[in-house]
Amino acid sequence: MAAFLAASAGTWLTRRAVHHLDHQDDEAGDSNLTIEPFDRSDGAVQSICESLGVASSQVSGGARFWWESNLKENSRGDENAAVLLDVADLANPRRGFLLRDKGYIEKQPVISNYCFAEDGLLTITTRYDTNVGVERCWFVSEGVRIRVSSIQFLDGISMTTYCTELRCPNGAELEAIGATARQRFPHASQPLAADS
């Protein structure tokens, strides 16, 4: 899990389609997902472990997640954030548990199971009080991730989600892209001459 979180570090443009299989309208939209991995010495480890009754010595690391509007500046807030901790299975490092300070569906501390397939596909299963969420995520390339999920209640699946996630360049990468563009197209950055 640590390698997957490290590969996911940064900000991603998420293009999402949500299909409600009940009587709600389907949704589509874009948002930003920011992921910041951390190691077991992070302060969040102790507080989340205490809230879930788990020994912090079992945690190998984790990550902070923020879902943000890409249309509103400074939209990052605690209501759209989560912290997860990785508790790997020592006998099989491709399996383990994720401890989250709040779940995606029900906003309470939750424990999820995870497993990685041979090809790197991550499956996370979360059992809430009234439903089960299954999420699958994989990398198509270093800069493209796919994420799909479903929510199932007692009477069947109520929602499915499909996301394509594109890695956003950071500030230094944007500066490098701009410098390259200015070198390749020096006249494009000069102001246009006024009409005579």
N, C-alpha and C positions, 0 to 999 in steps of 0.2 A: 504494500500500500504506500510506503514512503516514496518509492520511485514514481508511482502514479501521481501522487500529490505534487512531487517536485516537477514532473513534466507538465502539470496543470497550473503551476504558479503563474500569476499575472492576471491580466484583464482580458476577458473574452466577450465579443459581441455575440449575443444569443438571439438567434432567429427562431421563434417558437410558434408552433401550431398546437392548439389544445382542442381536442374533440370530446365534447360532453355527450355521453350516450344516454342521457336522460332527457329532460325537456328544456335544457338550457341551450342558448346559442353557442356555436363554436367560437373560438377566439384565435387571434394571431397577433403577434407583436414582436418587437425587438427590445432587448434590455442588455445591460452589462452585468457580467458575473466576474467578481474579483476574488481570487483565491490566494491566500497567504499561508503556506505551510510553516510549521514550527516543530521544535523537538520536545522531548518529554520534560525539559526544564521550564517550559512556559507556565506562567501563573494560572492559566485557564485549566490546566490538568487537574489540580487539586480540587477546585470548586465543582467541576462537573462530576468528577469521581465521587465526591461526597454526596451530591444530589442523587446519584444513581446507585450508591452503595457498592462501589467497585474500588478495589485497591489500586492506588495510582501507580504502584510498582509494575503493574501489568501493561501500562500504556507506553507505546514506543514513540508516539508523536501525534500530530494532527494538523488541522488547518482551520483558518477562519474563512468564511464565505460571506460575501455581500452581494445582494441583487440590487441593482441600481437602474434608474431610468437613464436612458442615453439621450433624453431630450431636456432634462432638468439638471442644472449644475447643482452640486452639493446635495444630491438626493440620498447619499449613504446614511443609514440610520439603523439603530438596534432592531427596529421592527422588521427590517429586511435583511437580517444577518443571522448566522448560525456558527457555532463552533463544533467541530467533530474531533473525536479522539480515536486513534487506532489501537485496538487490542488484537494483535496478530495471534493466530493459532501456532504455538511453538512446534507442533508436530507437522504442520502443513502451512508454510508461509503464504500460500495462495488463498487462505481462508482466514476469517477472523470476525471481529465485532467492531462496529463503529458506535461510539457513545456520542450522542448529540445533545446539546443544551436545549434544543427545541426541534421538533420534527417539522417536516414540510407541510403535512396535512393538519395534524393536531399540534398546537403550539405548546408542547410540554416536553420534558426530557424523555429521550427514547433510545433504545438499543436496537441496532440493525445488524443483520448478518451480511457478510460479503464473501464473495468468492471470485477468483479470476479464472477464466477459461485458458486453455493452452495458447490461444491466439491473442491473449491480453484483454479480452472483453471482461469488463467488471460488471457483476450483478449484485445489487444491494436490495435486500428484502427487509421491509419494516412492518411489523405487526403493531397496529394501533389498537385502541379500545374498540373501535367500530369498523375498521377496515384494514386492508393489507395493501401496501404500496410496493411495487417492484420497479426498480430503475436499472437500466443498462447503459453503460457508457464505454466508448472506445475511441482511440485516436485513428483517424484516417491518414493524417500526416502530423508533423510536429505542430502545425498551425491550425489544424482542423479536427474538432471532436464532434461526435454524434452522441446524442443522449435521447433515449426513449423511456417512457414510463407508463405505468397503468395503476389505477386505483380500483380495488375490488371490494365491494360490500357483500353482505350475505346474499343479496339477490343478484349478484353478478357485477361485471365491470361497469363502472360509471364514468370513467374518464381515461383517455389516453393522451399522451403528449409526445411530440416529436420536436427535437431541437437540433439545429446545426449551429455549432459554436466556432467562431473564427477568432484566432488570437489577435489582440490589438497590439500594435507596436508601442513600446514605452517611449518616454521623452527623448532619450539618447538615440534610439532607433529612428524616431521621426526626424531628428536633427540630421542624422546621417543620410536619410532618404532625401531631405531637402538639399543638402550639400551636393549630393550626386546629381540631382535634377538641375541645380544651378550650373554645375560643370557641363552637363550635357546640353543644356538649353540656356546659354548665358543671356540671350536677348529676351527671353521670356520673362525675366525678372526685372527688366527695365521698363519705366513708364512709357506709354505710347506718346508719340509726338503730337502736339496740338495741330488741328487743321489750320491751314493758312487761309 
